[in-house]
Amino acid sequence: MNSKIWLSSPHMGASEFNYVKEAFDTNWIAPLGPHVDGFEKNLEDFLGHNTYVAALSSGTAALHLALIILGVKAGDEVICQSMTFSASANPIAYQGATPVFVDSEEQSWNMSPEFLEIAIQDRLKNGKKPKAIIVVHLYGMPANMTRIMEIANKYNIPVVEDAAEALGSSYKNQPLGTFGAMSILSFNGNKIITTSGGGALVSANQDWIKKARFLATQARDVAPHYQHSHIGYNYRMSNICAGIGRGQMEVLLDRVKQRRYNFEYYKNALASIPEIKFMEEPSTGYYSNRWLSTILIDNTSNKSIDREQLRLSLEKDNIESRPLWKPMHLQPVFANTPFYGDGTSEHLFHQGLCLPSGSNLTIGDLNRVIEQVVNTFAAVQV
Ligand SMILES: *Cc1c(COP(=O)(O)O)cnc(C)c1O
C-alpha cells in the first residue's frame, strides 16, 4: 500500500518547538502567558488595519463570543452563509437564536449578495431585523466584500467574518479578517497554520476585544476573591498552543506560497481533462491563500465519473480527498430553518471535491494524486 496522502496536515517550521520549550523552561503552562501576548501581537501586526486580537481556544469559541458581544439573544435571527462548516452556524444556536441561511454565488462560492439583500428585506417584512451577518471565506477564497459591506451598511447590520480558512488571503489588497465588525480565525490541526487547536477574535474595536478576554476567562470581576457579575466561559488559548502559533506565524507566507503552488500545479497537470473545472479567483482583487485546492466535476457527459467515484478512486490509492461543505440548509439539524437561494450551493456540493492541499506535500505526492485522477478518467474513456 502506498503511504497516506492527507487532505491537509500540520506543517511545523523551525521555531515552534523552541517556543514550546521556552514555555516549559519558564513554567508558563497555563491559559495565559507571554506566548499568548506575543501571538496576539504577531496577528495584530500581520493583519494591520488597527486590529486587536484575542487568542482563544478555538474558532468556534471566537464566533460564540462575537455573537455574545453583539448582543445576540434567544429568539433573535442571525444571517449565515449556508455553504460552510457547521461551526459557523452552531454558535447561533448556542445563543438560542435562529440562523437564516443564505445561498452562495457562482463566482466565489461564498455568500450571494443578491440573496443576502432578499433575505434581509424578507426578515424585515416579517418584523425581525437580523442581529448579524456571518460571511465565510471558503477554502481561503474571499467573499464579495464590496457588495456585502454595502448591503450590511445600508441596513446597519454588523458583519462577522468567518476567516477560519482564510488567514493570508486578501481582498482588494486588504487582509481577510479586517472587514467585519468582528472576525474569527481558526488554528485547528488542518488549517493553513495550526496551534494544534485554537482560534482568535479580531476587531478594530478594542473594547470588544477586552470584553472577549474577560468573558473567555470566566468573567472574573476585579476583586481579591472570585467575584462575578456576568456568565463567563473558559475560552482562552493556552500558552503552549500560543507558542506553536508564534512559530507558525514565522512561516505563514511560505505556507500560502506553497498552497498556491499546489493549486497551479494541479491546474496545469489536469488541464487536459475537460470535465474538471478549477475554482478560479473571480477577478483581480481576489487573492486566495488556497487553503484547499478545489475542483468541480462535470459529470453530465457520458463518461459519467462523478465526484464520489473520483473520491473513492483516490481513496483506493490511500489518498484523502473530501466533498465540499454540505450546505447547512440541507443538514438534518437545521431542517425547517429559513433559507434564501436558488440551489447554487447544493449544485456545488454535488460536483465539488477538495484535493490534498497540505504545504508539506512533495512533488511526488502531487504527481501521485494527478496520476490517480488521470487514470480514473481514462478508465471510463470509450
Ligand atoms: C475550522 C472552521 C471553523 C471552526 O474553527 P475551530 O477552531 O475548529 O473551532 C469555523 N468556520 C469554518 C469555516 C472553519 O473551516
PDBQT file of the ligand as one rigid body, heavy atoms in Angstrom, charges set to zero:
ROOT
HETATM    1  C1  LIG A 401     -12.449  25.334  11.081  1.00  0.00    +0.000 C 
HETATM    2  C2  LIG A 401     -13.589  26.242  10.879  1.00  0.00    +0.000 A 
HETATM    3  C3  LIG A 401     -14.268  26.826  11.954  1.00  0.00    +0.000 A 
HETATM    4  C4  LIG A 401     -14.062  26.415  13.383  1.00  0.00    +0.000 C 
HETATM    5  O1  LIG A 401     -12.839  26.570  13.901  1.00  0.00    +0.000 OA
HETATM    6  P1  LIG A 401     -12.392  25.652  15.153  1.00  0.00    +0.000 P 
HETATM    7  O2  LIG A 401     -11.103  26.280  15.553  1.00  0.00    +0.000 OA
HETATM    8  O3  LIG A 401     -12.222  24.267  14.621  1.00  0.00    +0.000 OA
HETATM    9  O4  LIG A 401     -13.428  25.746  16.191  1.00  0.00    +0.000 OA
HETATM   10  C5  LIG A 401     -15.262  27.731  11.694  1.00  0.00    +0.000 A 
HETATM   11  N1  LIG A 401     -15.610  28.041  10.445  1.00  0.00    +0.000 NA
HETATM   12  C6  LIG A 401     -15.004  27.487   9.379  1.00  0.00    +0.000 A 
HETATM   13  C7  LIG A 401     -15.439  27.884   8.015  1.00  0.00    +0.000 C 
HETATM   14  C8  LIG A 401     -13.996  26.552   9.555  1.00  0.00    +0.000 A 
HETATM   15  O5  LIG A 401     -13.428  25.968   8.491  1.00  0.00    +0.000 OA
ENDROOT
TORSDOF 0
